[in-house]
Amino acid sequence: MPAEPDDHFFVVDGRRWRRTDPAIPEDVAAALRSHLGRGRNAVKQARRAGDEDALAAARHRNGLAKHGLGERGPEWWSRPEADRVADARRALEDLDALDALDRSD
């Protein structure tokens, strides 16, 4: 691993993390980050409650958001920009659909 991060990664406490795909429109990225923040909070709450089903659901949501942001999955810098943006929009649609299902319960 290089000592200095490049434009694809950043380093925190010696651990390398993938950056968000800069091609994602800011409104989409902001919505995905919002879902990710809420998902992280849901993970915390599920752990405290010992609720394995809720934990799995929250982790699934986090994974969708991280994939949508380009922080997981195929390396965004090696893929066509149109595909990356479409994937981000699709992840946001999936997350919004999960929210709609939760509200209807």
Secondary structure, DSSP 8 states (H G I E B T S, - for coil): --SS--TTEEEETTEEEE---TTS-HHHHHHHHHHHHHHHHHHHHHHHHT-HHHHHHHHHHHHHHHHHHTSSSS-GGGS-HHHHHHHHHHHHHHHHHHHHHHHH-
